[in-house]
């Protein structure tokens, strides 16, 4: 079982940028699609971006044009570059196996990384 660990969260002012990293304990190539998710207090966890092993990408409407997802197989890492950050982007960000999230008996989430956008 490949384990994923998030890092890079920080406090940033509106309009600022941040890059999150999702590092795999094993080969990131073994995961067909890696997704970035976020969850705010009192809200459901939402998908923000997905990247497949072949390079196909999907973004949530709320982050299109501002966030960029990428993967570096040599470093076993998936990144989320976040630009033009807004207060509503404040959340705990998680990465996970996109194809397994929501599957019965699959409930493996890391600690996530906190992103706070505040003046």
C-alpha positions, 0 to 999 in steps of 0.5 A, spaced: 500 500 500 503 506 497 502 512 503 501 519 501 504 525 505 502 532 504 506 538 505 507 545 504 501 548 507 502 555 510 499 562 512 499 566 506 495 573 504 490 573 499 493 574 492 499 570 494 501 563 492 503 556 495 506 550 492 503 543 496 507 537 495 504 530 495 510 525 496 509 517 496 512 512 500 512 508 494 512 509 486 507 514 485 507 511 478 503 505 481 497 510 482 493 511 476 490 518 478 492 522 484 487 527 487 488 533 491 482 534 496 480 540 501 476 540 507 473 546 511 470 546 517 463 545 517 464 543 509 464 536 505 471 534 503 471 536 495 475 534 490 480 540 487 484 537 482 486 530 479 492 528 475 492 521 471 499 517 470 498 519 463 498 526 464 490 527 463 488 533 468 481 535 471 480 541 475 474 544 480 471 550 477 472 554 483 480 553 482 480 553 474 485 558 472 489 559 479 491 552 481 496 547 477 497 540 478 503 536 476 507 530 477 514 528 478 515 520 477 522 521 478 521 524 485 515 520 487 511 526 488 505 530 485 504 538 486 499 543 487 501 550 485 496 555 488 496 562 485 491 568 486 489 565 493 483 567 496 480 567 503 475 561 501 481 557 499 482 556 506 482 549 508 486 542 510 488 539 503 489 532 502 492 528 496 489 521 495 488 515 490 482 518 486 480 511 483 479 509 490 476 514 494 469 513 495 470 505 494 467 501 500 472 499 505 477 505 503 478 510 508 485 512 508 487 519 509 493 522 511 493 528 516 493 533 510 496 540 510 493 546 512 492 552 508 490 559 511 489 565 506 488 571 511 490 578 511 
